[in-house]
């Protein structure tokens, strides 16, 4: 992943972690019904081949597998799935009514309830409808086509976990971020749907932060909108979308700026990342806006 030097990434060396790896990419957002331009790396720090646990950043990969299954006719976004009245779309957007680890504290569509259980149901549904294990389908539909050869379902996680089971290096996380920036596995129309607010106006808690009203999500990615405080920076546009994981992993895409940032730290998400990630995001966007490295 050759890149020009990027000053903003120097601060990663001061993070309170033993190992970290971060990459920044630029891209031309999809226009009309076609993806345009390449996604090009412009900065990197750390070992791009060191595997890290992805935790909940697994969910955008599971969401892509689900969207591929929708486009090939294996699933439908609006077919029943989960609690009565819920659909695949509800599960992807955390509005099925399922709680974080199960149970049903709300009616489908009523509010935003971040749910690991919902993504486990999606993985099970993909396996049931495709006739493959979820791991095999994920490999054939997403990991293989994107060249994510170093990423596997973590054997120490829940077997076949569609919510938090991936283990892999920065090079593969960058490939996932690039796909969410400029789609190659799904159509631009499906990508536009996935990165737009689903079930607008629903309030909910952003894990690790606070309750927001609204708490906007797309299909597998959180949409920044006007949330504050937030794990991305104050310079990120409201259209920014992405995901972070409890393991200290994150990936965001800002389509207005045409920037992707993805990274790992080997310390669980907590006060350190709440402080460090937004500062990094603002520094990255400021450097690139000022004419920083062009790759």
N, C-alpha and C positions, 0 to 999 in steps of 0.2 A: 504494500500500500504506500508507494512513494508519494511524498507531499513536500510542499514548500514549508519552511519554518512558520510557526504560528505563535505569536507572543502570548495570546490568551491562554494557551494550554500550559504555560509554565506554572500557573498556580496549582495545577493538579499535584505537583510534587509536594506541596504543603498540606495536602489533605491528610487527616489523621487515620491513615490506612497503611497496611503493609504493601499492598499491590493495587495498582489502579491502571486503567487503560481507557483512553477517550479518543474519539475521532470526530472530525467535522467534515461535512460534505456540502457541496453546492449543487443546485439542480434548477432546471427550467420546469415550472409547474405544468401539468397537463393543460392543454388548451382545446376547447371545443370537445370533439369526441376522440381526440388522439393524444397520446402521450408524446411529449416533445423533449428532445435533448437528452443528454446523458447525465447521470449522477456522478460527479467527480469529487474524489477526496481532496481536501485542501489543508488538512492538518491532522496529526496523530501524535499521541504520546503513550508510552507504555508498550507492553508486549501484546501484539495483536493475535498471537496464537495461544495465549494462556487461557484455559477454560475457567469460566466462572458460572455460578448458579444464577439463572435468570429470574427465578421466582415468578412474580406476576407478569413480567415482560413476556412470559410464555403466552399470555392471552392474545396479544396481537397476532402471534403465529397461528394459534388455534382459530382465531377469527378469519384469517386468510384461508385456512383450510376449509372452513365452513363456507366462505364466499365462493371458493373454487367449486365446492360440492353443489352450491346453488346454481352456478353457471352451467355445470354439466348435467343438471337435472336430477341429481341424487337427493337434494333437499330443496325446500322452498323457504324463503324468509318468513312467509306468513302461514306456514303450516303449524298446527298445534305442537307444542313442546313444553315440557315442564308442567307447572300447575294448570288447572282448568282455566281456560281463557288466555293462557300465555302462548307465545309463538317463538320460533327461532329468533326472530327479530328482537323480541323482548329479552331473551336470554343474552344475546350479544350486547344489548344496550343496558343491561343491569336494571331492567324494569319488570322482571317476571314476577316479582313479589317474594322470591326466595331470599332468605337471609344469607349472610356470608358463608356459613357452613351448612346451610339447610334450614328446614322449617319454613313457614310462610307467614311472616309478620305483616304482609300487606297484600292487597289485591293487585293482579297484573296491571301495569300501566299507571298505578297510583303515585308511586314515588321511585326515586333512584336508590336502590339497595345494592351496593357492591357485593357480588356473590361469586365466590369460588365454586359453590355447588352448581350454579348455573352453567359454568364452563365445563365442569365434569359431565353434566348432562349432554352438552353439545358433543363432547368427545365420544360419549356412549352412543349418541344418535348417529354420528358419522360412521362409527364401527358397525352399528346395526344395519344401516341403509347401504353401506358400500360393500359389506362382506369382508372387510379387512380390519385388522386391529387398528386402533387409532394411531399408534406409532407408525405403522406401515403406511397408512393413508397420509399422515402428515409428511412422512419422508418422500412419498411419491408426488404429492401435490404441491409441497412448499419447499422443504429442505433440499431435496435433490435438484429441482429446477433452478433454485437460487444459488446453487453451489455451496450450500451451508454444510460442507462435508464434516466439519469438526463438531457438530451439534447433535446431541442425542437426548432422549428422555433420561433424566438422572435416575439411576437405580436406587438411590437413597431417598428419592421422593416417592409420593404415592404412585403405585404402578400405573402407567398410562395417563398420568395427570395432564389434563388439558388446561388446568388453571395455573400450575406453577412448576412443571416438571422438567423444563429444558436446562441443559448444561452445555455451554459452548463458549467459543472465543469471541473477541471483539470483531474479528474479520467477518464472522457470521452475523453478529448483531448489526453490523454496518450493512450487510446485504439485506437484512430484514427492513432496516430503516429506509434503504434505497427503494425497496419495493413499495413501501407505504408512501414514499414521495412520488415516484413515477411508476405506475403499475405495469407489470408485464404478465402476471398470472391471471388477472381479472380485467374486465373492461373498464374504460375510463368512467362510464356511467355508473357501474357498480362501485368503483373507487370513490366517486363523488358522493354517492349515497352513504358509503361507510364513513366518510370524513365529514359528514353533515350531521347536525343535531337530530337525534332520534327522540321522539316523544318530548318535544320542547316544553319548558316550563316546569319540569319535575324537580323538586328539591331533593337533596340527599347529602350524605357525608362523603367528602373526599378522604379516603383513608390516610391517616397520618396528619391531617390538617383539621378541618372543621366542617360544619354544615354550611352548604351554599344553596341559595334559592335565586336562580335555578342552578342545578348541578349538571352541566351539559356533557353528554357522551355521544359518540357515534356508534358504529358497529365494531367494537373491539378496541377502540381508542378513546381516551378522554379528550375532550375539546376544552381548551383553556378558557375561552370566552373572557369574562372580566373577573375571574376568581382572584382573590387576594386575601391572604398570602397564597403563594403557589410554588411548586417545585421548579417551574421554568422561570425566566427572568421578567422583569418589568418591561424590557424592550421587546419581548416576544409579542407577536400580534395576537389578537383574540382568536384568530383562525388556527393557531398552533394546536397540534394534536399529538398524542403519544401515550406513553405509559411508563410507570416506574415500578420497581419491585422491592420487596422487603429486604432482599439480599444486598441492596446497594447498587442496583442496576437501573438504567434509564435510557430511553430513546425518545426524542421529540423531532417533529417535522414542522417547520414554519413555512407554509406555502407562500406567504406574502413576501418573506425575505428570500425564499428559495434556499433554505439552509436546513440541514439535518445535523443533529448532535446526538451521539450515542456513547455510553460509557459504563464502566464497572468500577466498583471499589470492593475490597474484600471485607468490608465492615457493614453490618446491617444498617438499613435506612434508619435515621434518627436525627437528633438535633444537628449533627455535623453536616448531613446532606441537605437539610432544610436551609442551612446557612450557605453551604458551598455551591450547590447546583445553580441557584438563581444568579449568583455572582459570576459563575462561569458562563452561563447563558448570555448574560448582558455583555460580558467581555468579548465573547465570540461574535455576537451580532454587531457590536460597535466596531471591532477590528475589520470585519468584512464590509460593513457599510462605508468605512473610511478608505476602502481600497486595499484591504489586506491580501494575503496570498491567493493567487488565482489558480493554484494547482500545478 
